[in-house]
Amino acid sequence: MAPLATQGLIEPVVPGFCRDRNCGARSAAAIYRGLTGWWPAEVSIHADDDFDTHVFASLIAVAVAEGGAVHLRLGVSVSELRRLIDRRFPGAPALIRPDEGDASAGEDDEVAMVRDLLLAYRTEEGDDGRLLAAMIARRALEPNHLWEDLGLRDRGELSRLLMRHFRALAVMNVRNMRWKRFFYRTMCETDGFVMCATPVCSACADFESCFGEETGESRLARARRDAAAPLS
């Protein structure tokens, strides 16, 4: 991945609580570029470490663009987010202002269950897997396809992420179920519950909800396209 370059940012400093008029989806791609030096569609992610940097940049960019407390939208603490930025994006614009304080909210039980599931299948010990488990669990609350709400370019990137950091869990998805659905089905089965209305997936009325295609334009690509459009 290219050296850090901040010229592409719409705003040179993006606070942890995004309040200015440039906040929103149209700034997400520029935030990503400010972190990595590349537009999301242009970045090379063949190397595993470059891929991990891309994933974290995508997550941060989407969370900042949504507004509010960035760390809460990512399911981590302010200090954890600061350390991640210092480690992955040294010299990047400050995403969390020290004087904003550590705003907190009670942990959602659903987020905790998904996070614990991912942690139980973590491929390696270390900060990356732990942070990704927390971030994926929090972003799974959002309404879109999971890969979209992680800021990734397509479902294939999500599959690669899970195979890399949560391989023992990912290989269990032998039928290529939608990942969010797969997480919840796995949790139910672990606890002895049956989520499905029928024992045979092909005969279930919800088949498309579990196995349908997950296509569409990524949120960062849409943000860059929208940013290029003239303001009305």
Stockholm file with secondary structure:
# STOCKHOLM 1.0

chainA/1-232         MAPLATQGLIEPVVPGFCRDRNCGARSAAAIYRGLTGWWPAEVSIHADDDFDTHVFASLIAVAVAEGGAVHLRLGVSVSELRRLIDRRFPGAPALIRPDEGDASAGEDDEVAMVRDLLLAYRTEEGDDGRLLAAMIARRALEPNHLWEDLGLRDRGELSRLLMRHFRALAVMNVRNMRWKRFFYRTMCETDGFVMCATPVCSACADFESCFGEETGESRLARARRDAAAPLS
#=GR chainA/1-232 SS CCCCCCTTCSSSCCCSEECSTTCSGGGHHHHHHHHHSSCGGGCCCCSHHHHHHHHHHHHHHHHHHHCEEHHHHHTSCHHHHHHHHHHHSTTCCCSSCGGGCCCCCCCCHHHHHHHHHHHHTCSSCSHHHHHHHHHHHHHTTSSSCHHHHTTCSSHHHHHHHHHHHSHHHHTTCTTCCCHHHHHHHHHHHHTTCCCCSSSSGGGCTTHHHHHSCCCSCCHHHHHHHHHHSCCC
#=GC SS_cons         CCCCCCTTCSSSCCCSEECSTTCSGGGHHHHHHHHHSSCGGGCCCCSHHHHHHHHHHHHHHHHHHHCEEHHHHHTSCHHHHHHHHHHHSTTCCCSSCGGGCCCCCCCCHHHHHHHHHHHHTCSSCSHHHHHHHHHHHHHTTSSSCHHHHTTCSSHHHHHHHHHHHSHHHHTTCTTCCCHHHHHHHHHHHHTTCCCCSSSSGGGCTTHHHHHSCCCSCCHHHHHHHHHHSCCC
//
